[in-house]
Amino acid sequence: MTHSNSNRLTRDWLRMVYDKMRYLISLEDQLSDDFKSLSGVLIGDPASPILWNLYLATLDFPLDPDDADLEGTHISHLEHADDMVIMSRTVQGLHRHLKQLEGWCYDNFLALDPKKSKVMIFGNLPQEPPRFLIRGMQLQIVPTYKYVGVNFSSTSRDMFSDLYHAKAKSAIASAQGVLGTDRLVGRHRLPPTVCRNLYTALVDCHLISGCEVALDVGVDGPRKLDDIQVNFLRRMLHLGSHSIRSILFTETAIFPIRQRRLILALRFLLYLITRPPPATGGVHLTTLALHASNRLRMAGLTSCMADLDFLISRSSDRSGLSLRLPLMEDLSDMGIKDLIRKLSSMTCRNLQNDVDTFSRLSLIQNRREPVDPVISDDPPTHHTLHLRHYLTNVPNYKHRISLTRLLLGGWVPCVFRASPSRTPNMHDDRLLYLCRSCGAHYETPEHVMLVCPADEELSELREQFMASLPPRQHSNAHLTDDEAFEFLKGCIYSWHLVARTAKFVYQVVTLWQRKLMEGFRWFEEDVGDSGEDSAEEDMADVNSDDCDFRSHDDDRE
């Protein structure tokens, strides 16, 4: 306060306020007895951070030739509350700053703790490690350290490699906790809506941690986070390890983690360039860092701006676009917002292209998402990313899982031989696709459910389902395979009929599996993993600390 020209009356007034101040604890409508702080200002007091900042404002090192230089500004120390970083480009410079810090603490009645203080050396390590002392005690030189929530590594090529490992480990622990609730609520009974909310609250926060500074230009670190997200969503939807990745995002309205981290990094850049200058004059250190990074980028050297530009261009390659990060002088808030919008729409377009490419996803192609008539009377509309109605409007978990696997290709070819709406073509081996009940048509899901006349039990289930439909939806006529496909799709994408359609799908799949296992013993070899337990087996790797999730290339049909 002396350096900030506060007069003596102000200091005396503050001293008097805290000498006479008493505290109360409020809990709902009750108040505790008042009490007084016996030493200093209590933690949580509104004035506590202000007084600490005023107290720490007197810390100022003289300019040193070995200080870090950022666009002509010397930087020797950074503070976050009482967490302090002292930096220098040489061993001798750090020695001088440590002595100055020790002297300042002595004059201001503070004590440095050598056990909590560490030294990191970036760059080439000397053959003889230097010795750094505080209060006569040697400081430990460490390869990794965590500061303000970010893990740094001085010995690996990627200085944030330890951050990726730590956050992946935390995300796995949270995923285990969320998915482990099956033991409490029952196997497969955790509703997707609840599971999605828990993912957003407990897992996603670890996957995006540090994304503003740790850009995903490496290979191993981002892949860990990507695999954790994919495996979690597969467990959430009860899909197997070979399920198509894109549908994990289109069906849950969750953004792919790499694109999400990139967009958050751009939002942080938007915050930096629109941040007003300090009230005391000058410029923010982050602004200086942006200019320095831009200068390195223009020189063709590694920098944050160059890495961000690389990630943007790499993300846009698949769509045939040529998106780039503008140079510093061309950066604007509108330009970054437009870039974020283009990246978001490009990601949605790529996901939709994947859905349209796979023949086994024909039931979710060209669909219109129904709307709850209680909430809105809007007509069904197309959404690339959406928490689908069949995940929220089918209360029975067995019915919901069966319908989910039908829509997302989980029953082909392990239960049904042919994908929905598949028709014969000259390259097919017809014997591999013919219905194993009637032998006359391709064994597609809609054929087995709504057309095949060869099995009495199937016909009985079909009649019961038809009888449960409203008159305008009911069909007494014999359907062709093409008509059956559209009829089944219409029942699924009806808000009121999706639950009973899911029940019908579950009954038919259960009956069909039993019939095939009884009638065709060789089918056991053909089925392999029927998908019933594949979702649980797929997440088994979560139990390991390394989380060696398996990645599978999606083979397009």
Secondary structure, 3 states (H helix, E strand, C coil): CCCCCCCHHHHHHHHHHHHHCCECCEECCEECCCECCCCCCCCCCCCHHHHHHHHHCCCCCCCCCCCEEECCEEECEEEECCEEEECCCCHHHHHHHHHHHHHHHHHCCCCCCCCCCEECCCCCCCCCCCCCEECCEECEECCEEEECCEEEECCCCCCCHHHHHHHHHHHHHHHHHHHCCHHHHCCCCCCHHHHHHHHHHHHHHHHCCCCCCCCCCCCHHHHHHHHHHHHHHHHHHCCCCCCCCHHHHHCECCCCHHHHHHHHHHHHHHHHHHCCCCCCCCCCHHHHHHHHHHHHHHCCCCCHHHHHHHHHHHHHHCCCCCCCCCCHHHCCHHHHHHHHHHHHHHHHHHHHHHHHHCHHHHHHCCCCECCCCCCCCCCCECCCCCECHHHHCCCCHHHHHHHHHHHCCCCCCCCCCCCCCCCCCCCCCHHHCECCCCCCCECCHHHHHHCCCCCHHHHHHHHHHHHHCCCCCCCCCCCCHHHHHHHHHHHHCCCCCHHHHHHHHHHHHHHHHHHHHHHCCCHHHHHCCCCCCHHHHHCHHHHCCCCCCCCCCCCCC
